Amino acid sequence: MEREMERRTALNCISLSDPDVHKSVALLKEASLDSGFFYVIDHGISEEFMDEVFFQSKRFFDLPPSEKMKLLRNEKHRGYTPMLDEILDPENQVNGDYKEGYYIGVEVPEDDPQAEKPFYGPNVWPSEDLLPGWRRIMEQYHREALRVAKAVARIIALALDLDADFFDKPQMLGEPIATLRLLHYEGVRQVSGKASNPARGIYGAGAHSDYGLITLLATDNVVGLQICKDRDAQPQIWEYVQPLKGGFIVNLGDMLERWSNCLFRSTLHRVIVDGQERYSIAYFVEPSHECLVECLPTCKSELNPPKFPPVTCAAYLSQRYKDTHIDLSSYNDRQT
């Protein structure tokens, strides 16, 4: 299919430096009701630093497979995820996702009691000898992205008729489960014959919605992300999202959909690659482990009662990760 014939979507663009907060709230609310996706610009992370993060990501994925497998993800979801490790849409995919990734979470020392919690603990890092400066760059980006996410969350709170600092509380984003994930979709030269083909069940990333509060996505200039505004439509209509140099593509997650009683949308999306190599950097922002995700008072009424039972963030996330990643023991089986 020719690019100019493909359906593309137009997203609202929110500037974090705009002094007109009411304008930002209106743009976000419109986007949240329509597709759950929008752009964020003027976020304070320089393009030079973003370019450096992408360069460092490419350095890692260019390593030999044997070196990357030494950093295989652990049970806390830290480290390397090989090609086909994740299957996001098992009903429609014949294999897993044709992407490789790298998880970096909140750094918690092993002897800290907090490290007992799921998704918390020490990160898995390449050695300084192997990739000098790599850890420093990724830790800086993790901090910067969390700052941006908190700024976006304040606008979301206002759009839901809550106090601006609603998500800043310790049980929310004061002690978040914030996960940086580097992603690499190999070109057709490496994965011969494995360019995405929905008719054959082959995808860069299968159709899914994100699990948490919000996701900040930075991409290179290769088009690949598609969204489906109406998951119940037959047939589903998929629209490409145009990359935005220097900006973030932001989307709302399932927890926010639960909080808002489906007022704000967590939208299906997938990645279709046509043979071009593609890099992206996702930053998944979830509240604290103990946070109880339940319908907000501003989003329910007698005529619109809560649609979901309350659930803790840790329980919800743990189940979603378990559902979409292959069991780590399978890697041991392959080596024996």
PAVEXGU-114147 format. One record per atom (N, C-alpha, C): x, y, z. Coordinates in pm, whole numbers, plus 50000, padded with zeros to 5 digits. Layout:
REM PAVEXGU-114147
XYZ ...
***
This chain:
REM PAVEXGU-114147
500854988150000 500005000050000 500895012450000 500595022149913 501405034249906 501155042850028 502205049650076 502095057850196 500995068350184 500905075050065 499935085850053 498495080750057 498295067750038 496955062150043 496575057750184 497555057650274 497275052750408 496545063350490 495695058550576 494925067450662 495805072550776 495795085550796 496565091550906 495625099450995 495985100551121 495155107751216 495835120851254 495025130851285 495535143751333 495365144251484 496445147051555 496395147451701 496525161851751 495865164751861 496045177651928 497475178851979 497975191051985 499335193652028 499315203052149 499895198652259 499875206252383 501285210852416 501445223852436 502735229552474 502785231152625 503795225052688 503915226152833 504415239852877 504845248252781 505285261752815 504185272152793 503035267752745 501925277052720 501355281952854 501355295052878 500815300053006 499305298753017 498635296252905 497175294852906 496815280452942 496695277953073 496415264353120 495055259553072 494095268753066 492745264953022 492755259452880 493605265352795 493745260452657 494305246252657 495355243952737 495955230652744 494965220252794 494175224052897 493185214952952 492125211552847 491685221752772 490665219452669 491195210252559 492445212452516 493035203952412 493175189652461 493625187952587 493805174552640 492465167452656 491475174652705 490165168352726 489575163852592 489705172152491 489195168452359 489905156052307 491225155752322 491995144152275 491645131652355 491455133052484 491175121552570 489815115452540 488875123652502 487545118752466 487535112452327 488415117452239 488415112952100 489245100352080 490545101152115 491435089952082 492345085852196 492475094352299 493405091252406 494855093452368 495105099652252 496465102552204 496605117452176 497775123052206 498045137052174 499555139152174 499995150352117 501415154052118 501675163352236 502895162552290 503365172152391 504695177852342 504765191152338 505985198052295 506415207952403 507565214152383 508095224152478 508165218252619 508695206252628 508695198852755 509995200452834 510955207352777 512175210252851 513315200352832 513095189752754 514185180552720 514725184652584 515985187952576 516535193252451 516585182552343 516515186952218 516625177552106 518005171052103 519015178652147 520375173052149 520435161252245 519795162652362 519825151552457 518985139852406 517835142652345 517015131952289 517805124252183 518535131652100 519365124951997 520405116052062 520965120552174 521975112552245 521375099752300 520145100652354 519485088752408 519235078652295 518785083452179 518575074352066 519895068252020 520955076352019 522265071151980 522715060152075 522525062352205 522925052352304 522055039752295 520785041452263 519905029952242 520415021452126 520775028152018 521285020851901 522595013651935 523425019952017 524675013352059 524374999952126 523354999852212 523034987252279 522524976952180 521554980552098 520944970652009 521904965851901 522984973451877 524004969151781 524954958651839 524854956151970 525724945952031 525404932151974 526364922951979 526094909151935 524984902952021 524174894251963 523094887852039 523584881252168 524774875452166 525274868752287 525494878452402 525934890752370 526134900852473 524794905752528 523824907452438 522494912152483 521814901652570 521984889052536 521334878452615 521924877152755 523144881852775 523714882152911 522944891753001 522184900752939 521424910853013 519924908153003 519564895352984 518164891452970 517334896453088 516114900653059 515234905953165 515074895953279 514904901353397 514674892953514 513204893253555 512894887253669 511494886353711 510924899953750 511794910053768 511334923553800 511144931953673 511264925553558 511144932353429 512164943553416 513424939553431 514574948253407 515484941153310 515954948353208 516904942453117 516334939852978 517014931152906 516794929052762 515624919652735 514794923452637 513724914652589 513984911452442 514264898752410 514604895052272 513384895652178 513674894452051 512634893051949 511684881651988 510394884051973 509314874352000 509114871552149 509764879252238 509604877152382 508194880852428 507594890252359 506294895652400 505264892752293 504064888952334 502964887052239 501764894852292 501494906052230 500494915452281 499084912552231 498984905152122 497664902552062 497604887952019 497544878652116 497644864452082 496544859351990 495404865851988 494314861351901 494644863451754 495484873451725 495744876851586 497194875151543 498104872551637 499514870951602 499874856251591 500644852951487 501104839151472 502354836651557 503134847051582 504294846251670 504204857951768 505304861051834 505324872851918 505614885351837 505894896351909 506224908951844 507614908251781 507724913651661 509024914251594 509754927051636 510074927551765 510824938651821 511674933351936 512754940451966 513524937752086 513504950252172 513694948452302 513564959852391 514514959052510 514454969452592 515274969952713 514534977852819 514244971352932 513504977653042 514464983953144 514174996353184 514895003153291 513855009353384 513845005153509 512855009953604 513435019453707 512675021853813 513155029853925 514255021953997 515405028054012 516545021154074 516345020054225 516255007854274 516095005254417 517174995054458 518044998454554 519094989154595 518524975854644 519284965354624 518804951854658 518514950254807 519244957654892 519034956455037 517964965855091 517324973155002 516214982055042 514934973655052 514144975055161 512894967455172 511964969355053 512044980954990 511194983754873 511484974154758 512714968854756 513114959954647 512354946754648 511634943954755 510814931854761 509574933054673 509194945154638 507974947354561 508194943754414 507134939454345 507274937254200 507614950354130 508384949354024 508794960853942 509784970154010 510184967254136 511194975254204 512434966654228 513584973154234 514834966054256 515944972354176 517134966354177 518234971654097 517964969553948 518394978853869 518314976953724 519414967553677 519254962453557 520274954453490 521004963853396 522314965653417 523054975453337 524184968753259 524404972953134 525624968853065 526834974453139 527944967553133 529134972253203 529654985153140 530344993153221 530945005553171 531975002553063 532644991153074 533634987352972 532954984852838 531764979152844 531054975752721 530424988152657 529744996152738 529065008152688 529335019752783 530465026252769 530815037352860 529765048352857 529345053052976 528415064152987 526965060652965 526685048152928 525325044152890 524365045453008 524765040253124 523885040853241 523575055353279 524575063953278 524365077953317 523335084853229 523415082453098 522465088553004 521055083553030 520905070453050 519575064753068 518955069053202 519765070153305 519245074753434 518805089353426 519575097353353 519175111353336 517865112253259 517735104353153 516495104653075 515305100053160 515515089953242 514445085053330 513935096353419 514855104053477 514465115353563 513725126053485 514245129453368 513645140053287 512235136153239 512085123753196 510775119153147 509745119053260 510165115453382 509225115553493 508755129853523 509655139353513 509265153453531 508205157453429 508415153753304 507435156953199 506095150053226 506165137353266 504935129753293 504125136153404 504805140953507 504085147453618 503415160353571 504065167653481 503465179753427 502215176553346 502275165853267 501105161653190 499985157053283 500355149953390 499355144853485 498595156153553 499245167553573 498555178953633 497475184353539 497755184353411 496745188753314 495595178653308 495935165853315 494905155353316 493985157153437 494585159853553 493785161753675 492785173153657 493245184253604 492335195653581 491245192153481 491595184353380 490595180253280 489535171053340 489865164453451 488915155653520 488245162653638 488385176053642 487775184153750 488315180453887 489605177053893 490285174054018 491285185254048 491825185254169 492905194654200 494105191454113 494845201854076 495985199953985 497005190154040 497145189654173 498165180954232 497615167154270 496465163254218 495835150654254 496785138854234 497495138554121 498375127154091 499765128654150 500025139954218 501335142054279 501465135454416 500375130454471 500385124854605 501355112954613 501895110354735 502855099254749 502325085954698 501035083054721 500495070154677 500225069954527 500375081254461 500185081854316 501565082454249 501975094454205 503245095954134 504375100454226 504095101054358 505165103954453 506155092454461 505655080154450 506505068154446 506035059354330 506275063754207 505675057054092 506395044254053 505695036153975 506325025253900 506545031053760 507695037053739 507965043753611 509015035753536 508675031753415 509545022553340 509895028253203 511185029553180 511705033553050 511935020952968 511505021152843 511735009552757 512255013952621 513485010052594 514065012052461 513515001252369 513195005052245 512614995452150 513314996452015 513484984851953 514114984051821 513354974051735 512884978951621 512204970451523 513184968451407 513614956151387 514644953551286 514084955151146 514964959351055 514574960750916 514424947250848 513884947450729 513604935050657 514874927550622 516004934750617 517274927950586 517644918050696 517354922150823 517674913050932 516614902350950 515344906250931 514244896850952 513634894050816 514334886250738 513944883950599 512514878550590 511714885750513 510344881250493 509434884150610 509904891350712 509094893650831 508654908150844 508584915550733 507934928550739 506504926050783 505934935750855 504594933650910 503604930050801 502744920750834 501704916350741 500484912150824 499584921750854 498424918450937 497614906650886 497544905050754 496764893950698 497364880450736 498684880350763 499364867950803 499674867550954 499204877551028 499414877651172 500814881551214 501504889551132 502864893751162 502874908851189 503334912651308 503324926651350 504644930251418 505024943051405 506124948051488 505724947351634 504524952151663 503934950851796 502434948751777 501904938351839 500494935151823 499584945551888 498324945251850 497354954851902 497184953252052 497224964552123 497104964452268 496774978452317 496374979352441 496304992252509 497334991952621 497855003552658 498865004052764 498205002452900 498994998152996 498404993353122 498195004253227 498995014653224 499065023553339 498315036653326 498975047353374 498375060653373 498565067253237 499815070253202 500125075853070 501435069853018 501635070952888 502875067052822 503405078852743 504685081852759 505365091552673 506185083852572 505945086452444 506655079252339 507445088852253 508745086452246 509605093652151 509955083852040 509925088451916 510215079651802 511225086151708 511825077651624 512585083151514 511605087651406 512095090051286 511205095351182 510525084651099 510655072051139 510045061151063 508605059051110 507665060451018 506255058651051 505995043851082 505215040951185 504895027151218 503745025651315 503575035451404 502525034751505 501155037051442 500225028251473 498835029651429 497905029151549 496805036751542 495795036251648 494445032451589 493605026451673 492245022651634 491305028951736 490585039351694 489755046851788 488545038851836 488065029651753 486895021651792 487255006851781 487585000751895 488024986751893 486894977251857 485644981651871 484494972951842 484014973751698 484594982851620 484174984351481 484544971851401 483704968451304 483964957251214 483814962051070 484894963050991 486264960151034 486844971751115 487894968851191 488574979551263 489284988851165 489275001651197 489935011751114 491215016151184 492345014351117 493645017751175 494215030051107 494715039451188 495245051951137 496685053751186 497565057951097 498955060551134 499065073551213 499995073551310 500335085551385 501685090551334 501715103051290 502925108751234 503955111351346 505215107151328 506245110651428 506385125851438 506815130651554 507005144951576 508395147151635 509305152251555 510675154351598 510725163451721 511365158651826 511535166751946 510345166652041 509215160851997 508025160452081 507725146252127 506785145052217 506315132052262 504935129152204 504725116652166 503365111652145 502935106052281 501865111452337 501395107252469 500075099952453 499955088752524 498655081852523 498255077852664 496965076952684 496405073452814 496335058352828 496515053552951 496525039252976 495245034153042 495215021053061 494015014353115 493645019153254 494645022153338 494315026653473 493575039953471 493965048853379 493255061653370 491845059453316 491685049853226 490345046653178 489485041553294 490065033453380 489325028553497 489015039953593 490015048353621 489795059653710 488665068653659 488655071053528 487685080453470 486375073753430 486235060753462 484985053653431 484695053853281 485795052253203 485745051853056 485455065352992 485475076153071 485345089453012 486545092452924 487745089952979 488975091352903 489375077652850 489935077452729 490065064952656 491485059552654 491595046652678 492835039252657 492665031752526 493345036352424 493045032452287 493965021352236 493375012152158 494175001752093 495205008052000 496425002852004 497435007151908 498364995451878 499084996551768 499984985951725 501104992351642 502114984451608 503194989251523 503274980351399 503234986851284 503374980251155 504664985251091 505594976251066 506854980251002 506914974350862 507394982450768 507364978250627 508734974550574 509654971050665 510984967350621 512044977350663 511614989450706 512574999250755 512884996450902 514134998450938 514514997551078 513885009251155 513415006551277 512725016951353 513135016251500 513375028151559 513685029151701 512645038051769 512265034151889 511405042751969 511775041052116 511335050752197 511625050552340 510325053452413 509825043452484 508575044852558 508875047052706 508065055352770 508195057652914 506815055652975 506665044553048 505385040653104 505285045653248 504235052953278 504095059053410 502865053253480 503125046753593 502065040953675 502185046353817 501105046053894 501175050654033 501915040654121 501925043054250 502645034454344 501985020654353 502715011154408 502234997454418 500894996354490 500765003654602 499575002254686 498405010654639 498635019154540 497575028254495 496335020254452 495185024054507 493935017554472 493295025154356 493205018454244 492615024754125 491125021954127 490365032354155 488905030954160 488285043554102 487035042554065 486345053353995 486445066554072 486835077154002 486945090254063 485565095954095 485455103854203 484155109554238 483575118554129 484455124754049 483985133653943 483515126153819 483655112853819 483355105053698 482235094853719 481475096153827 480375086753852 479155094253902 478015087853884 476745093553930 475755082053943 474555085153985 473535074553995 473255068453859 473285076753757 473025071853621 474265065853555 475425068353614 476685063353557 477545057453670 477135045853722 477885039753832 479235034353785 480155031353877 481475026153839 481365013453756 482165012953649 482145001453557 483164990753595 484134994053682 485194984653718 485314983553869 485654971953922 485934970754065 487284977254097 487504981754220 488804987154258 489894976454246 491104980854213 492234971654202 493504979254238 494464972554303 495724979254331 496584979354205 497404989554196 498264990954079 499174978754061 499804974154170 500754962954159 500074950354110 498874947554161 498164935354120 497784936053972 497304947553931 496864949053791 498044947853696 499134954953726 500304954553639 500914940553631 501034934053746 501654920753749 500904911153659 499584911653662 498794902553579 498954905853431 498974918653396 499094922453255 500454918353198 501514920253275 502844916153228 502914901053213 502324893853309 502334879253301 501594874353177 500524881253143 499704877253028 500404879352895 501364888752888 501914892652758 503374888852735 504074883852838 505474879952820 505614864752837 506514858952759 506724844652773 507424841852906 507264829852958 507854826053085 509374825653074 510044831853173 511504832353168 512144818453166 511474808553223 512044795053226 512234789353086 511494794652990 511624789452853 513004792452796 513644803352841 514994806252794 515994796152851 515784792152976 516644781753034 516474768552960 515214765552923 514944753052849 515674752752717 515774764452652 516424764952520 517934762652532 518484766152650 519934765252666 520374751552719 519384743152761 519744729952817 519544718952714 
***
